[in-house]
Structures are given as structure tokens and as C-alpha cells.
Amino acid sequence: MDKTAALTIFESLSSGTRLDVYRLLVKTGPEGLVAGEIGATLEVPPTNLSFHLKALTYAGLLSVEQEGRFQRYRANMARMVDLIAYLTAECCAGHPEQCAGVAEAGACGPACAL
């Protein structure tokens, strides 16, 4: 991942609604949800939701699959893992052995606490 891709993801998640959508889809797992289910759960009108889903899809955070007349959305967990790897690539000044659990937990360990 490069800086431009990371910025696109952060810009996409800077909306409270989009963050809620992404977290909901992470919670539902690989089965995902159709757009109507997302809107009903989060109480977001369809036209507003469509705008947010497009932004998340453009950032690569969601995948979408046509199912008849519905579109099913799923969280792209690999994209988020890539973002976490990008953010933690130089953890502990390039000494990842000091950052216990970075790869496993996706967060810097006690050695990196500020």
C-alpha cells in the first residue's frame, strides 16, 4: 500500500455514516448485507446510503456483488489488514522485535506505548 491509497481509505472513513457502514459489515462477516438491510439497520435513506457505499467501494473497503435486483456488500478485510500493515511497517523505529504482537494484534505492543 502507498500513501495515496491510505489517504483514500482515511478520507472514506472520515464520515460517521461510512464508518458505521464499514463496522456493520465487518460485524456481519463474509455473508455481508444487501443495501436495503444496511440502510434499515443504520436508518440511512437509500439515496444517502448509495453515496456512502460508492465512496467505500471506491476506496476498496467494500466489495459488491449483484444478486438479482439487489447488491450485496461485504467488508474487504484484506484491504484493512494492508492498511494496518502500512501504518505499522516501521513500528519501534524499524525494530519490530520490540513491538510484541504488532502482526498478530494489528497494534503496537507495550514497548511502543507513548
SULVENKA-V504370 format. One record per residue. SS is DSSP state (alpha for helix, beta for strand, coil for the rest). OMEGA is omega as a letter, one per 30 degrees, with the letter a starting at -180 (NA if undefined). NEAR is the number of other C-alpha atoms within 8 Angstrom. Layout:
[[SS;OMEGA;NEAR] [SS;OMEGA;NEAR]]
//
This chain:
[[coil;l;7] [coil;a;6] [alpha;a;6] [alpha;l;6] [alpha;l;9] [alpha;l;10] [alpha;l;8] [alpha;l;9] [alpha;a;12] [alpha;l;8] [alpha;l;8] [alpha;a;11] [alpha;a;10] [coil;l;8] [coil;l;8] [alpha;l;7] [alpha;a;7] [alpha;l;13] [alpha;l;10] [alpha;l;9] [alpha;a;10] [alpha;a;12] [alpha;l;8] [alpha;a;9] [alpha;l;13] [alpha;a;10] [alpha;a;6] [alpha;l;9] [alpha;a;9] [alpha;l;6] [alpha;l;6] [coil;l;11] [beta;l;11] [beta;a;10] [alpha;a;12] [alpha;l;7] [alpha;l;8] [alpha;a;12] [alpha;a;12] [alpha;a;8] [alpha;a;7] [alpha;a;8] [coil;l;6] [coil;l;10] [coil;a;7] [alpha;a;9] [alpha;l;6] [alpha;a;8] [alpha;a;11] [alpha;l;8] [alpha;a;8] [alpha;l;10] [alpha;l;10] [alpha;l;8] [alpha;l;9] [alpha;l;15] [alpha;l;11] [alpha;l;7] [coil;l;11] [coil;a;10] [coil;l;14] [beta;l;13] [beta;a;10] [beta;a;9] [beta;l;7] [beta;l;8] [beta;a;7] [coil;l;5] [coil;a;5] [beta;l;8] [beta;l;11] [beta;a;12] [beta;l;13] [beta;l;14] [beta;l;13] [coil;a;10] [alpha;l;8] [alpha;l;6] [alpha;l;9] [alpha;l;9] [alpha;l;9] [alpha;l;9] [alpha;l;10] [alpha;l;9] [alpha;l;10] [alpha;a;9] [alpha;a;7] [alpha;a;11] [coil;a;7] [coil;a;9] [alpha;l;11] [alpha;l;10] [alpha;l;6] [alpha;l;7] [coil;a;9] [alpha;l;11] [alpha;l;5] [alpha;a;9] [coil;a;14] [coil;l;10] [coil;a;10] [alpha;a;12] [alpha;a;7] [alpha;a;5] [alpha;a;7] [coil;l;11] [coil;a;8] [coil;a;14] [coil;a;11] [alpha;a;7] [alpha;a;9] [alpha;a;10] [coil;l;6] [coil;NA;2]]
//
